[in-house]
Every structure is written in structure tokens, then in C-alpha cells.
Amino acid sequence: MWPPSAVRTLGVVFFFLFGYGAKQKYLGAGQVRTCPRCHNTTQWNRMREFKQFTLFFVPVARWQRREFEVCGICGTAVPA
């Protein structure tokens, strides 16, 4: 039989690493268009943004996905 002090120190410890946040992914070159904010005509960048939950640095769930194009001059975003 174990001494009482040994029984009190035995236990199970669980350690979870999780995260939550928004990520953006570059999808390539978008259209050439005129920006409604800075009025420059440039090649825009096509992007995808989503929110995700990770467990032990592995993406478990993604939601609120949206695609948009971003002006290379001022950063204005418009739906793709």
C-alpha cells in the first residue's frame, strides 16, 4: 500500500494548446481596375480571408470565408 502522501501527488494533467484568429491567403493577381479611394489604375491582388480555430497548431475548423481584391497602392478591399 502506498503512503498517503504518494496518493495525493498522483494525478493526471492535461495540457491543451489552442488558438483562434483570422488569416489571409494570397490567391494571385487580380484584375486591373481603378481604385475608388486613391483613383489609381493598377493590378489588384486577389485574397481569401477566413477565421479559424486550431488545436495543437493544427487547423480544426474554418468559417466566414470571403474572397476579395486589394488595391496595391492604398490597400482598399472590394468583393471579388
Distance bins in CASP14 RR format, pairs under 12 A and 6 or more apart:
PFRMAT RR
TARGET T0000
AUTHOR 0000-0000-0000
RMODE 2
METHOD distances of the structure
MODEL  1
1 7 0 0 0 0 1 0 0 0 0 0 0
2 8 0 0 0 0 1 0 0 0 0 0 0
2 9 0 0 0 0 1 0 0 0 0 0 0
2 10 0 0 0 0 1 0 0 0 0 0 0
3 9 0 0 0 0 0 1 0 0 0 0 0
3 10 0 0 0 0 0 1 0 0 0 0 0
4 10 0 0 0 0 0 1 0 0 0 0 0
15 55 0 0 0 0 0 1 0 0 0 0 0
15 56 0 0 0 0 1 0 0 0 0 0 0
16 54 0 0 0 0 0 1 0 0 0 0 0
16 55 1 0 0 1 0 0 0 0 0 0 0
16 56 1 0 0 1 0 0 0 0 0 0 0
16 57 0 0 0 0 0 1 0 0 0 0 0
16 60 0 0 0 0 0 1 0 0 0 0 0
17 53 0 0 0 0 0 1 0 0 0 0 0
17 54 0 0 0 0 1 0 0 0 0 0 0
17 55 1 0 0 1 0 0 0 0 0 0 0
17 56 1 0 1 0 0 0 0 0 0 0 0
17 57 1 0 0 1 0 0 0 0 0 0 0
17 58 0 0 0 0 1 0 0 0 0 0 0
17 60 0 0 0 0 0 1 0 0 0 0 0
18 52 0 0 0 0 0 1 0 0 0 0 0
18 53 1 0 0 1 0 0 0 0 0 0 0
18 54 1 0 0 1 0 0 0 0 0 0 0
18 55 1 0 1 0 0 0 0 0 0 0 0
18 56 1 0 0 1 0 0 0 0 0 0 0
18 57 0 0 0 0 1 0 0 0 0 0 0
18 58 0 0 0 0 0 1 0 0 0 0 0
18 59 0 0 0 0 0 1 0 0 0 0 0
18 60 0 0 0 0 1 0 0 0 0 0 0
18 61 0 0 0 0 0 1 0 0 0 0 0
19 51 0 0 0 0 0 1 0 0 0 0 0
19 52 0 0 0 0 1 0 0 0 0 0 0
19 53 1 0 0 1 0 0 0 0 0 0 0
19 54 1 0 1 0 0 0 0 0 0 0 0
19 55 1 0 0 1 0 0 0 0 0 0 0
19 56 0 0 0 0 1 0 0 0 0 0 0
19 57 0 0 0 0 1 0 0 0 0 0 0
19 58 0 0 0 0 0 1 0 0 0 0 0
19 59 0 0 0 0 1 0 0 0 0 0 0
19 60 0 0 0 0 1 0 0 0 0 0 0
19 61 0 0 0 0 0 1 0 0 0 0 0
20 50 0 0 0 0 0 1 0 0 0 0 0
20 51 1 0 0 1 0 0 0 0 0 0 0
20 52 1 0 0 1 0 0 0 0 0 0 0
20 53 1 0 1 0 0 0 0 0 0 0 0
20 54 1 0 0 1 0 0 0 0 0 0 0
20 55 0 0 0 0 0 1 0 0 0 0 0
20 59 0 0 0 0 0 1 0 0 0 0 0
20 60 0 0 0 0 0 1 0 0 0 0 0
20 61 0 0 0 0 1 0 0 0 0 0 0
20 62 0 0 0 0 0 1 0 0 0 0 0
20 63 0 0 0 0 0 1 0 0 0 0 0
20 64 0 0 0 0 0 1 0 0 0 0 0
21 49 0 0 0 0 0 1 0 0 0 0 0
21 50 0 0 0 0 1 0 0 0 0 0 0
21 51 1 0 1 0 0 0 0 0 0 0 0
21 52 1 0 0 1 0 0 0 0 0 0 0
21 53 1 0 0 1 0 0 0 0 0 0 0
21 54 0 0 0 0 1 0 0 0 0 0 0
21 59 0 0 0 0 0 1 0 0 0 0 0
21 61 0 0 0 0 0 1 0 0 0 0 0
21 62 0 0 0 0 0 1 0 0 0 0 0
21 63 0 0 0 0 0 1 0 0 0 0 0
21 64 0 0 0 0 0 1 0 0 0 0 0
22 47 0 0 0 0 0 1 0 0 0 0 0
22 48 0 0 0 0 0 1 0 0 0 0 0
22 49 1 0 0 1 0 0 0 0 0 0 0
22 50 1 0 0 1 0 0 0 0 0 0 0
22 51 1 0 1 0 0 0 0 0 0 0 0
22 52 1 0 0 1 0 0 0 0 0 0 0
22 53 0 0 0 0 0 1 0 0 0 0 0
22 62 0 0 0 0 0 1 0 0 0 0 0
22 63 0 0 0 0 0 1 0 0 0 0 0
22 64 0 0 0 0 1 0 0 0 0 0 0
22 65 0 0 0 0 0 1 0 0 0 0 0
22 66 0 0 0 0 0 1 0 0 0 0 0
23 47 0 0 0 0 0 1 0 0 0 0 0
23 48 0 0 0 0 1 0 0 0 0 0 0
23 49 1 0 0 1 0 0 0 0 0 0 0
23 50 1 0 0 1 0 0 0 0 0 0 0
23 51 1 0 0 1 0 0 0 0 0 0 0
23 52 1 0 0 1 0 0 0 0 0 0 0
23 53 0 0 0 0 0 1 0 0 0 0 0
23 54 0 0 0 0 1 0 0 0 0 0 0
23 59 0 0 0 0 1 0 0 0 0 0 0
23 62 0 0 0 0 1 0 0 0 0 0 0
23 63 0 0 0 0 0 1 0 0 0 0 0
23 64 0 0 0 0 0 1 0 0 0 0 0
23 65 0 0 0 0 0 1 0 0 0 0 0
23 66 0 0 0 0 0 1 0 0 0 0 0
24 45 0 0 0 0 0 1 0 0 0 0 0
24 46 0 0 0 0 0 1 0 0 0 0 0
24 47 1 0 1 0 0 0 0 0 0 0 0
24 48 1 0 0 1 0 0 0 0 0 0 0
24 49 1 0 1 0 0 0 0 0 0 0 0
24 50 0 0 0 0 1 0 0 0 0 0 0
24 51 0 0 0 0 0 1 0 0 0 0 0
24 52 0 0 0 0 0 1 0 0 0 0 0
24 65 0 0 0 0 0 1 0 0 0 0 0
24 66 0 0 0 0 0 1 0 0 0 0 0
24 67 0 0 0 0 0 1 0 0 0 0 0
24 68 0 0 0 0 1 0 0 0 0 0 0
24 70 0 0 0 0 1 0 0 0 0 0 0
24 77 0 0 0 0 1 0 0 0 0 0 0
25 45 0 0 0 0 0 1 0 0 0 0 0
25 46 0 0 0 0 1 0 0 0 0 0 0
25 47 1 0 0 1 0 0 0 0 0 0 0
25 48 1 0 1 0 0 0 0 0 0 0 0
25 49 1 0 0 1 0 0 0 0 0 0 0
25 50 1 0 0 1 0 0 0 0 0 0 0
25 52 0 0 0 0 0 1 0 0 0 0 0
25 59 0 0 0 0 0 1 0 0 0 0 0
25 62 0 0 0 0 0 1 0 0 0 0 0
25 65 0 0 0 0 1 0 0 0 0 0 0
25 66 0 0 0 0 0 1 0 0 0 0 0
25 67 0 0 0 0 1 0 0 0 0 0 0
25 68 0 0 0 0 0 1 0 0 0 0 0
26 44 0 0 0 0 0 1 0 0 0 0 0
26 45 1 0 0 1 0 0 0 0 0 0 0
26 46 1 0 0 1 0 0 0 0 0 0 0
26 47 1 0 0 1 0 0 0 0 0 0 0
26 48 0 0 0 0 1 0 0 0 0 0 0
26 49 0 0 0 0 0 1 0 0 0 0 0
26 67 0 0 0 0 0 1 0 0 0 0 0
26 68 0 0 0 0 0 1 0 0 0 0 0
26 69 0 0 0 0 0 1 0 0 0 0 0
26 70 0 0 0 0 1 0 0 0 0 0 0
27 44 0 0 0 0 0 1 0 0 0 0 0
27 45 0 0 0 0 1 0 0 0 0 0 0
27 46 1 0 1 0 0 0 0 0 0 0 0
27 47 1 0 0 1 0 0 0 0 0 0 0
27 48 1 0 1 0 0 0 0 0 0 0 0
27 49 0 0 0 0 0 1 0 0 0 0 0
27 65 0 0 0 0 0 1 0 0 0 0 0
27 66 0 0 0 0 0 1 0 0 0 0 0
27 67 1 0 0 1 0 0 0 0 0 0 0
27 68 0 0 0 0 1 0 0 0 0 0 0
27 69 0 0 0 0 1 0 0 0 0 0 0
27 70 0 0 0 0 0 1 0 0 0 0 0
27 80 0 0 0 0 1 0 0 0 0 0 0
28 43 0 0 0 0 1 0 0 0 0 0 0
28 44 0 0 0 0 1 0 0 0 0 0 0
28 45 1 0 0 1 0 0 0 0 0 0 0
28 46 1 0 1 0 0 0 0 0 0 0 0
28 47 0 0 0 0 1 0 0 0 0 0 0
28 48 0 0 0 0 0 1 0 0 0 0 0
28 67 0 0 0 0 0 1 0 0 0 0 0
28 69 0 0 0 0 1 0 0 0 0 0 0
28 70 0 0 0 0 0 1 0 0 0 0 0
28 80 0 0 0 0 0 1 0 0 0 0 0
29 42 0 0 0 0 0 1 0 0 0 0 0
29 43 1 0 1 0 0 0 0 0 0 0 0
29 44 1 0 0 1 0 0 0 0 0 0 0
29 45 1 0 0 1 0 0 0 0 0 0 0
29 46 1 0 0 1 0 0 0 0 0 0 0
29 47 0 0 0 0 0 1 0 0 0 0 0
29 69 0 0 0 0 1 0 0 0 0 0 0
29 70 0 0 0 0 0 1 0 0 0 0 0
29 72 0 0 0 0 0 1 0 0 0 0 0
30 42 0 0 0 0 0 1 0 0 0 0 0
30 43 1 0 0 1 0 0 0 0 0 0 0
30 44 1 0 1 0 0 0 0 0 0 0 0
30 45 1 0 0 1 0 0 0 0 0 0 0
30 46 1 0 1 0 0 0 0 0 0 0 0
30 47 0 0 0 0 1 0 0 0 0 0 0
30 67 0 0 0 0 0 1 0 0 0 0 0
30 68 0 0 0 0 0 1 0 0 0 0 0
30 69 1 0 1 0 0 0 0 0 0 0 0
30 70 0 0 0 0 1 0 0 0 0 0 0
30 71 0 0 0 0 0 1 0 0 0 0 0
30 72 0 0 0 0 0 1 0 0 0 0 0
30 78 0 0 0 0 0 1 0 0 0 0 0
30 80 0 0 0 0 1 0 0 0 0 0 0
31 41 0 0 0 0 0 1 0 0 0 0 0
31 42 0 0 0 0 0 1 0 0 0 0 0
31 43 1 0 0 1 0 0 0 0 0 0 0
31 44 1 0 1 0 0 0 0 0 0 0 0
31 45 0 0 0 0 0 1 0 0 0 0 0
31 46 0 0 0 0 1 0 0 0 0 0 0
31 68 0 0 0 0 0 1 0 0 0 0 0
31 69 1 0 0 1 0 0 0 0 0 0 0
31 70 0 0 0 0 0 1 0 0 0 0 0
31 71 0 0 0 0 0 1 0 0 0 0 0
31 78 0 0 0 0 0 1 0 0 0 0 0
31 80 0 0 0 0 1 0 0 0 0 0 0
32 40 0 0 0 0 0 1 0 0 0 0 0
32 41 1 0 0 1 0 0 0 0 0 0 0
32 42 1 0 0 1 0 0 0 0 0 0 0
32 43 1 0 1 0 0 0 0 0 0 0 0
32 44 1 0 0 1 0 0 0 0 0 0 0
32 45 0 0 0 0 0 1 0 0 0 0 0
32 69 0 0 0 0 0 1 0 0 0 0 0
32 71 0 0 0 0 0 1 0 0 0 0 0
32 72 0 0 0 0 0 1 0 0 0 0 0
33 39 0 0 0 0 0 1 0 0 0 0 0
33 40 0 0 0 0 1 0 0 0 0 0 0
33 41 1 0 0 1 0 0 0 0 0 0 0
33 42 1 0 0 1 0 0 0 0 0 0 0
33 43 0 0 0 0 1 0 0 0 0 0 0
33 44 1 0 1 0 0 0 0 0 0 0 0
33 45 0 0 0 0 0 1 0 0 0 0 0
33 46 0 0 0 0 0 1 0 0 0 0 0
33 69 1 0 0 1 0 0 0 0 0 0 0
33 70 0 0 0 0 0 1 0 0 0 0 0
33 71 0 0 0 0 1 0 0 0 0 0 0
33 72 0 0 0 0 0 1 0 0 0 0 0
33 73 0 0 0 0 0 1 0 0 0 0 0
33 76 0 0 0 0 0 1 0 0 0 0 0
33 78 0 0 0 0 1 0 0 0 0 0 0
33 80 0 0 0 0 0 1 0 0 0 0 0
34 40 1 0 0 1 0 0 0 0 0 0 0
34 41 1 0 1 0 0 0 0 0 0 0 0
34 42 0 0 0 0 1 0 0 0 0 0 0
34 43 0 0 0 0 0 1 0 0 0 0 0
34 44 0 0 0 0 1 0 0 0 0 0 0
34 71 0 0 0 0 1 0 0 0 0 0 0
34 73 0 0 0 0 0 1 0 0 0 0 0
34 74 0 0 0 0 0 1 0 0 0 0 0
34 76 0 0 0 0 0 1 0 0 0 0 0
34 78 0 0 0 0 0 1 0 0 0 0 0
35 41 1 0 0 1 0 0 0 0 0 0 0
35 42 1 0 0 1 0 0 0 0 0 0 0
35 43 0 0 0 0 0 1 0 0 0 0 0
35 44 0 0 0 0 1 0 0 0 0 0 0
35 69 0 0 0 0 0 1 0 0 0 0 0
35 70 0 0 0 0 1 0 0 0 0 0 0
35 71 1 0 1 0 0 0 0 0 0 0 0
35 72 0 0 0 0 1 0 0 0 0 0 0
35 73 1 0 0 1 0 0 0 0 0 0 0
35 74 1 0 0 1 0 0 0 0 0 0 0
35 75 0 0 0 0 1 0 0 0 0 0 0
35 76 1 0 1 0 0 0 0 0 0 0 0
35 77 0 0 0 0 0 1 0 0 0 0 0
35 78 0 0 0 0 1 0 0 0 0 0 0
36 44 0 0 0 0 0 1 0 0 0 0 0
36 69 0 0 0 0 0 1 0 0 0 0 0
36 71 0 0 0 0 1 0 0 0 0 0 0
36 73 0 0 0 0 0 1 0 0 0 0 0
36 74 0 0 0 0 1 0 0 0 0 0 0
36 75 0 0 0 0 0 1 0 0 0 0 0
36 76 1 0 0 1 0 0 0 0 0 0 0
36 77 0 0 0 0 0 1 0 0 0 0 0
36 78 1 0 0 1 0 0 0 0 0 0 0
37 70 0 0 0 0 0 1 0 0 0 0 0
37 71 1 0 0 1 0 0 0 0 0 0 0
37 72 0 0 0 0 0 1 0 0 0 0 0
37 73 0 0 0 0 1 0 0 0 0 0 0
37 74 1 0 1 0 0 0 0 0 0 0 0
37 75 0 0 0 0 1 0 0 0 0 0 0
37 76 1 0 1 0 0 0 0 0 0 0 0
37 77 0 0 0 0 0 1 0 0 0 0 0
37 78 0 0 0 0 1 0 0 0 0 0 0
38 44 0 0 0 0 0 1 0 0 0 0 0
38 71 1 0 0 1 0 0 0 0 0 0 0
38 72 0 0 0 0 1 0 0 0 0 0 0
38 73 1 0 1 0 0 0 0 0 0 0 0
38 74 1 0 1 0 0 0 0 0 0 0 0
38 75 0 0 0 0 1 0 0 0 0 0 0
38 76 1 0 0 1 0 0 0 0 0 0 0
39 71 0 0 0 0 0 1 0 0 0 0 0
39 73 0 0 0 0 1 0 0 0 0 0 0
39 74 0 0 0 0 1 0 0 0 0 0 0
39 76 0 0 0 0 0 1 0 0 0 0 0
40 71 1 0 0 1 0 0 0 0 0 0 0
40 72 0 0 0 0 1 0 0 0 0 0 0
40 73 1 0 1 0 0 0 0 0 0 0 0
40 74 1 0 0 1 0 0 0 0 0 0 0
40 75 0 0 0 0 0 1 0 0 0 0 0
40 76 0 0 0 0 0 1 0 0 0 0 0
41 71 0 0 0 0 0 1 0 0 0 0 0
41 72 0 0 0 0 0 1 0 0 0 0 0
41 73 0 0 0 0 1 0 0 0 0 0 0
42 69 0 0 0 0 0 1 0 0 0 0 0
42 70 0 0 0 0 0 1 0 0 0 0 0
42 71 1 0 0 1 0 0 0 0 0 0 0
42 72 1 0 1 0 0 0 0 0 0 0 0
42 73 1 0 1 0 0 0 0 0 0 0 0
42 74 0 0 0 0 1 0 0 0 0 0 0
42 75 0 0 0 0 0 1 0 0 0 0 0
42 76 0 0 0 0 0 1 0 0 0 0 0
43 69 0 0 0 0 1 0 0 0 0 0 0
43 70 0 0 0 0 0 1 0 0 0 0 0
43 71 0 0 0 0 1 0 0 0 0 0 0
43 72 1 0 0 1 0 0 0 0 0 0 0
43 73 0 0 0 0 0 1 0 0 0 0 0
44 68 0 0 0 0 1 0 0 0 0 0 0
44 69 1 0 1 0 0 0 0 0 0 0 0
44 70 1 0 0 1 0 0 0 0 0 0 0
44 71 1 0 1 0 0 0 0 0 0 0 0
44 72 1 0 0 1 0 0 0 0 0 0 0
44 73 0 0 0 0 1 0 0 0 0 0 0
44 74 0 0 0 0 0 1 0 0 0 0 0
44 75 0 0 0 0 1 0 0 0 0 0 0
44 76 0 0 0 0 1 0 0 0 0 0 0
44 77 0 0 0 0 1 0 0 0 0 0 0
44 78 0 0 0 0 1 0 0 0 0 0 0
44 79 0 0 0 0 0 1 0 0 0 0 0
44 80 0 0 0 0 1 0 0 0 0 0 0
45 67 0 0 0 0 0 1 0 0 0 0 0
45 68 0 0 0 0 1 0 0 0 0 0 0
45 69 1 0 0 1 0 0 0 0 0 0 0
45 70 1 0 1 0 0 0 0 0 0 0 0
45 71 0 0 0 0 1 0 0 0 0 0 0
45 72 1 0 0 1 0 0 0 0 0 0 0
45 73 0 0 0 0 0 1 0 0 0 0 0
45 75 0 0 0 0 1 0 0 0 0 0 0
45 76 0 0 0 0 0 1 0 0 0 0 0
45 77 0 0 0 0 1 0 0 0 0 0 0
45 78 0 0 0 0 0 1 0 0 0 0 0
45 80 0 0 0 0 0 1 0 0 0 0 0
46 66 0 0 0 0 0 1 0 0 0 0 0
46 67 1 0 0 1 0 0 0 0 0 0 0
46 68 1 0 0 1 0 0 0 0 0 0 0
46 69 1 0 1 0 0 0 0 0 0 0 0
46 70 0 0 0 0 1 0 0 0 0 0 0
46 71 0 0 0 0 0 1 0 0 0 0 0
46 72 0 0 0 0 0 1 0 0 0 0 0
46 77 0 0 0 0 0 1 0 0 0 0 0
46 78 0 0 0 0 0 1 0 0 0 0 0
46 79 0 0 0 0 0 1 0 0 0 0 0
46 80 1 0 0 1 0 0 0 0 0 0 0
47 65 0 0 0 0 0 1 0 0 0 0 0
47 66 0 0 0 0 1 0 0 0 0 0 0
47 67 1 0 0 1 0 0 0 0 0 0 0
47 68 1 0 1 0 0 0 0 0 0 0 0
47 69 1 0 0 1 0 0 0 0 0 0 0
47 70 1 0 1 0 0 0 0 0 0 0 0
47 71 0 0 0 0 0 1 0 0 0 0 0
47 72 0 0 0 0 0 1 0 0 0 0 0
47 75 0 0 0 0 0 1 0 0 0 0 0
47 77 1 0 0 1 0 0 0 0 0 0 0
47 78 0 0 0 0 0 1 0 0 0 0 0
47 79 0 0 0 0 0 1 0 0 0 0 0
47 80 0 0 0 0 1 0 0 0 0 0 0
48 62 0 0 0 0 0 1 0 0 0 0 0
48 64 0 0 0 0 0 1 0 0 0 0 0
48 65 1 0 0 1 0 0 0 0 0 0 0
48 66 1 0 0 1 0 0 0 0 0 0 0
48 67 1 0 1 0 0 0 0 0 0 0 0
48 68 0 0 0 0 1 0 0 0 0 0 0
48 69 0 0 0 0 0 1 0 0 0 0 0
48 70 0 0 0 0 0 1 0 0 0 0 0
48 77 0 0 0 0 0 1 0 0 0 0 0
48 79 0 0 0 0 0 1 0 0 0 0 0
48 80 0 0 0 0 1 0 0 0 0 0 0
49 62 0 0 0 0 0 1 0 0 0 0 0
49 63 0 0 0 0 0 1 0 0 0 0 0
49 64 1 0 0 1 0 0 0 0 0 0 0
49 65 1 0 0 1 0 0 0 0 0 0 0
49 66 1 0 1 0 0 0 0 0 0 0 0
49 67 0 0 0 0 1 0 0 0 0 0 0
49 68 1 0 0 1 0 0 0 0 0 0 0
49 69 0 0 0 0 0 1 0 0 0 0 0
49 70 0 0 0 0 0 1 0 0 0 0 0
49 77 0 0 0 0 1 0 0 0 0 0 0
49 79 0 0 0 0 0 1 0 0 0 0 0
49 80 0 0 0 0 0 1 0 0 0 0 0
50 59 0 0 0 0 1 0 0 0 0 0 0
50 61 0 0 0 0 1 0 0 0 0 0 0
50 62 1 0 1 0 0 0 0 0 0 0 0
50 63 1 0 0 1 0 0 0 0 0 0 0
50 64 1 0 0 1 0 0 0 0 0 0 0
50 65 1 0 1 0 0 0 0 0 0 0 0
50 66 1 0 0 1 0 0 0 0 0 0 0
50 67 0 0 0 0 1 0 0 0 0 0 0
50 68 0 0 0 0 0 1 0 0 0 0 0
51 59 0 0 0 0 0 1 0 0 0 0 0
51 60 0 0 0 0 0 1 0 0 0 0 0
51 61 0 0 0 0 1 0 0 0 0 0 0
51 62 1 0 0 1 0 0 0 0 0 0 0
51 63 1 0 1 0 0 0 0 0 0 0 0
51 64 1 0 1 0 0 0 0 0 0 0 0
51 65 0 0 0 0 1 0 0 0 0 0 0
51 66 0 0 0 0 0 1 0 0 0 0 0
52 58 0 0 0 0 0 1 0 0 0 0 0
52 59 1 0 1 0 0 0 0 0 0 0 0
52 60 1 0 0 1 0 0 0 0 0 0 0
52 61 1 0 0 1 0 0 0 0 0 0 0
52 62 1 0 1 0 0 0 0 0 0 0 0
52 63 1 0 0 1 0 0 0 0 0 0 0
52 64 0 0 0 0 1 0 0 0 0 0 0
52 65 0 0 0 0 1 0 0 0 0 0 0
53 59 1 0 0 1 0 0 0 0 0 0 0
53 60 1 0 1 0 0 0 0 0 0 0 0
53 61 1 0 1 0 0 0 0 0 0 0 0
53 62 1 0 0 1 0 0 0 0 0 0 0
53 63 0 0 0 0 1 0 0 0 0 0 0
53 64 0 0 0 0 0 1 0 0 0 0 0
54 60 1 0 0 1 0 0 0 0 0 0 0
54 61 0 0 0 0 1 0 0 0 0 0 0
54 62 0 0 0 0 1 0 0 0 0 0 0
55 61 0 0 0 0 1 0 0 0 0 0 0
65 80 0 0 0 0 0 1 0 0 0 0 0
66 77 0 0 0 0 1 0 0 0 0 0 0
66 78 0 0 0 0 0 1 0 0 0 0 0
66 79 1 0 0 1 0 0 0 0 0 0 0
66 80 0 0 0 0 1 0 0 0 0 0 0
67 77 0 0 0 0 0 1 0 0 0 0 0
67 78 0 0 0 0 0 1 0 0 0 0 0
67 79 1 0 0 1 0 0 0 0 0 0 0
67 80 1 0 1 0 0 0 0 0 0 0 0
68 75 0 0 0 0 0 1 0 0 0 0 0
68 76 0 0 0 0 1 0 0 0 0 0 0
68 77 1 0 1 0 0 0 0 0 0 0 0
68 78 1 0 0 1 0 0 0 0 0 0 0
68 79 1 0 1 0 0 0 0 0 0 0 0
68 80 1 0 1 0 0 0 0 0 0 0 0
69 75 0 0 0 0 1 0 0 0 0 0 0
69 76 0 0 0 0 1 0 0 0 0 0 0
69 77 1 0 0 1 0 0 0 0 0 0 0
69 78 1 0 1 0 0 0 0 0 0 0 0
69 79 1 0 0 1 0 0 0 0 0 0 0
69 80 1 0 1 0 0 0 0 0 0 0 0
70 76 1 0 0 1 0 0 0 0 0 0 0
70 77 1 0 1 0 0 0 0 0 0 0 0
70 78 0 0 0 0 1 0 0 0 0 0 0
70 79 0 0 0 0 0 1 0 0 0 0 0
70 80 0 0 0 0 1 0 0 0 0 0 0
71 77 1 0 0 1 0 0 0 0 0 0 0
71 78 0 0 0 0 1 0 0 0 0 0 0
END
